[in-house]
Amino acid sequence: MSDQTASDLSWHDWLTTTSPHSRRQARLGQLYRQWLAFRKNPAAMAGLAIVVALLLVAAFAPLIAPHDPLAQALDKRLLPPSGVNWFGTDSLGRDIFSRIVWGARVTLVIVMLVVITVGPLGLLIGCAAGYLGGWVDVVLMRITDVFLAFPRLVLALAFVAALGPGLENAVIAIAFTAWPPYARVARAETMIIRNADYIAAIRLQGASQARIVLKHVVPMCMPSLIVRTTLDMAGIILTAAGLGFLGLGAQPPIPEWGAMISAGREQIFDQWWVATFPGLAICIVALGFNLLGDGLRDVLDAR
């Protein structure tokens, strides 16, 4: 047996041991076992590959895009897909493939900003409502119900109409409408955790309610929140594309996939490629996040 094989076996045994010698080893072993379970799911691995591809395309857009996404060439307008313009050109002669590649950055920025905003907000509201209970729970959940009573896109349209069109306002509008499901999930988890024996022991030691929520309840809710976040990214992308399609999201000439579909809807029958390829990009990315979320749910959710 080679030294490399022996080294691999030793690391495998060290990570999968049932008697870890430190907290670090236990945590690394848990992550390693979760990864082993995750990679057995072909659909989840396909979703991970799509998401990683999106990240790489967004990171290396200047190297991948063969043309300037904003450069207009009216003598090359509405050209079909070819070796020069892989996805054809739009009504202003801009290369559609290059615009889709750069549009991945816009989509990723919207998703990350929304997730960074709504994740902590929904987690804190849900944990506070579930742990404190009483009138705090009633007030926070009734506010949550008000937001859940309206379809997300309709509510986002109302916020954007009040704030005005633009990428920043679209992010704010989506964030305002996306937090209620996170709060619901966190509340349900917290109502189970708050009755655990170790929470009672911590309470008897004199820990404050804020410390119990932030140090002990919130970390236990994180796995469910991660799964919910991953599954919700597809909805965020579709909402952002819907706002862009209606002209309320990213404004021209920013290459945003929803706005690209809107620009190509007039040529959908004659020049199908103008709207088809941005639509396929949205479908593939949304599918990737859904598959990744399903795989994470199978691994992280013990039930």
Secondary structure, DSSP 8 states (H G I E B T S, - for coil): --HHHHHHHHHHHHHH-SS-SSHHHHHHHHHHHHHHHHTT-HHHHHHHHHHHHHHHHHHTHHHH-SS-TT---GGGTT--S-SSSTT-B-TT--BHHHHHHHHHHHHHHHHHHHHHHHHHHHHHHHHHHHHH-HHHHHHHHHHHHHHHTS-HHHHHHHHHHHH-SSHHHHHHHHHHHHHHHHHHHHHHHHHHHTTSHHHHHHHHTT--HHHHIIIIIHHHHHHHHHHHHHHHHHHHHHHHHHHHHTTSSS-TTS--HHHHHHHHGGGTTTSTHHHHHHHHHHHHHHHHHHHHHHHHHHHH---
